């Protein structure tokens, strides 16, 4: 029987870490999200999604983001489940992996990658999520959604950027745990 490359290297250690990161993502999603109404929120679940993407790559970072979003909807719903928002969550987790999985931690390139990553995440959040929220009826127009969500989007991306910069030293040490990289 042919094994796919993606799932052929799942060890018990990797499965345990991914399960733990899923649980942490769900907890952060439920208890560490600051909401203003149903459409404006500043979540901190990106912390566990970021570390998952750094350790295991874009696919697993996106997958953990999706699982955290789905668990949040079932355990602490604040509105209906919107599959398009879940797809955006996958993209956000994958972007972390694209920019930080198996990359150099040289200061100059790290700051540049952080800046570009935050810019892409900001655009995904503001444009795609505003389009979805307009489509499902939370806002009457895209511009209204964009304007209402802009202050929270700026705060959110600043928090993420500062966190990514501060966590640089911890990321460098991931390879030291267990003698080799998690992935």
C-alpha positions in Angstrom: 0.0 0.0 0.0 1.4 3.4 -1.0 1.8 5.9 1.8 1.5 9.6 1.2 4.6 11.6 2.0 2.7 14.0 4.2 1.4 11.3 6.6 4.2 8.8 6.4 6.4 10.6 8.9 3.9 11.0 11.7 5.6 9.7 14.8 4.0 9.3 18.2 6.0 12.3 19.4 4.8 14.4 16.5 1.2 13.3 17.0 1.3 14.1 20.7 2.8 17.6 20.1 0.2 18.3 17.4 -2.6 17.2 19.8 -1.2 19.4 22.5 -1.0 22.4 20.1 -4.6 21.8 19.0 -5.8 21.8 22.6 -3.7 25.0 23.4 -5.1 26.6 20.3 -8.7 25.8 21.4 -8.1 27.1 24.9 -6.5 30.3 23.6 -9.3 30.7 21.1 -11.9 30.4 23.8 -10.3 32.2 26.7 -7.8 34.6 25.2 -9.9 36.4 22.5 -11.0 39.9 23.1 -14.3 40.6 21.3 -16.2 43.7 20.4 -19.5 42.4 19.0 -19.5 39.4 16.8 -17.4 40.6 13.9 -14.5 42.4 15.7 -12.1 40.3 17.7 -8.4 40.2 18.7 -7.5 36.5 19.2 -4.3 35.2 20.8 -4.6 31.7 19.3 -2.0 32.7 16.8 0.6 31.9 19.4 0.2 28.1 19.2 -0.5 28.2 15.5 2.7 30.2 15.0 4.8 27.7 17.0 3.2 24.7 15.2 3.9 26.2 11.8 7.5 26.9 12.9 8.0 23.3 14.1 6.1 21.4 11.5 5.5 23.6 8.5 2.7 25.4 6.6 0.3 22.5 6.3 0.3 21.6 10.0 0.2 25.3 11.0 -2.9 25.7 8.9 -4.4 22.5 10.1 -4.0 23.4 13.8 -5.6 26.8 13.0 -8.6 25.1 11.4 -9.0 22.6 14.3 -8.8 25.5 16.8 -11.4 27.4 14.9 -13.8 24.4 14.7 -13.3 23.6 18.4 -14.0 27.2 19.2 -17.3 27.1 17.3 -18.5 24.0 19.1 -17.2 24.7 22.6 -17.8 28.5 22.8 -19.9 29.7 19.9 -20.2 33.4 19.3 -22.1 33.0 16.1 -22.7 30.5 13.3 -19.8 28.5 11.8 -18.6 30.1 8.6 -16.5 27.7 6.6 -15.0 30.6 4.6 -13.5 32.0 7.8 -12.1 28.6 8.6 -10.4 28.6 5.2 -8.9 32.0 6.0 -7.6 30.5 9.3 -5.9 27.8 7.3 -4.2 30.4 5.1 -3.1 32.4 8.2 -1.5 29.3 9.7 0.1 28.4 6.4 1.6 31.8 6.0 3.4 31.5 9.3 4.9 28.2 8.1 5.9 29.6 4.7 7.9 32.4 6.3 9.4 30.7 9.4 9.6 26.9 8.8 13.2 25.9 8.3 14.5 29.4 7.7 17.5 31.3 8.8 17.3 33.2 12.1 19.7 35.9 11.0 18.4 39.1 12.5 18.1 41.1 9.2 16.3 38.4 7.2 14.1 37.5 10.2 12.9 41.0 10.7 12.2 41.3 6.9 10.3 38.0 6.9 8.3 39.2 10.0 7.4 42.4 8.3 6.3 40.7 5.1 4.4 38.0 7.0 2.6 40.5 9.1 1.6 42.5 6.0 0.2 39.4 4.3 -1.7 38.4 7.4 -3.1 41.9 7.7 -4.3 41.9 4.1 -5.8 38.4 4.5 -7.6 39.5 7.7 -8.8 42.9 6.5 -9.7 42.1 2.9 -10.8 38.4 2.9 -12.5 38.4 6.3 -14.2 41.7 5.6 -15.5 40.3 2.2 -16.8 37.2 4.0 -18.5 39.2 6.8 -20.1 41.4 4.2 -21.2 38.3 2.2 -22.8 36.6 5.2 -24.6 39.8 6.2 -22.7 41.1 9.3 -22.0 44.4 7.4 -23.9 46.2 4.6 -20.9 47.0 2.5 -17.2 45.9 2.3 -16.0 49.5 3.1 -18.1 49.5 6.3 -16.7 46.2 7.3 -13.2 47.3 6.5 -13.5 50.6 8.4 -15.1 49.0 11.5 -12.6 46.2 11.7 -9.5 48.4 10.9 -8.6 49.5 14.5 -8.8 45.9 15.8 -6.8 44.7 12.7 -4.0 47.1 13.3 -3.8 46.2 17.0 -3.9 42.5 16.2 -1.1 42.7 13.6 1.1 44.8 15.9 0.7 42.2 18.7 1.5 39.4 16.3 4.6 41.2 14.9 5.9 42.0 18.3 5.3 38.4 19.5 7.1 37.0 16.4 10.1 39.3 17.0 10.3 38.5 20.7 10.0 34.7 20.1 13.0 34.6 17.8 15.3 33.3 20.5 12.8 30.5 21.5 12.5 29.5 17.8 16.2 29.1 17.5 16.2 26.7 20.5 13.5 24.4 19.0 16.2 22.3 17.3 18.0 21.8 20.6 15.1 20.0 22.2 15.5 16.3 21.6 18.7 16.9 19.5 17.0 17.6 16.2 14.1 19.5 14.6 10.5 18.4 15.4 9.5 18.0 11.7 
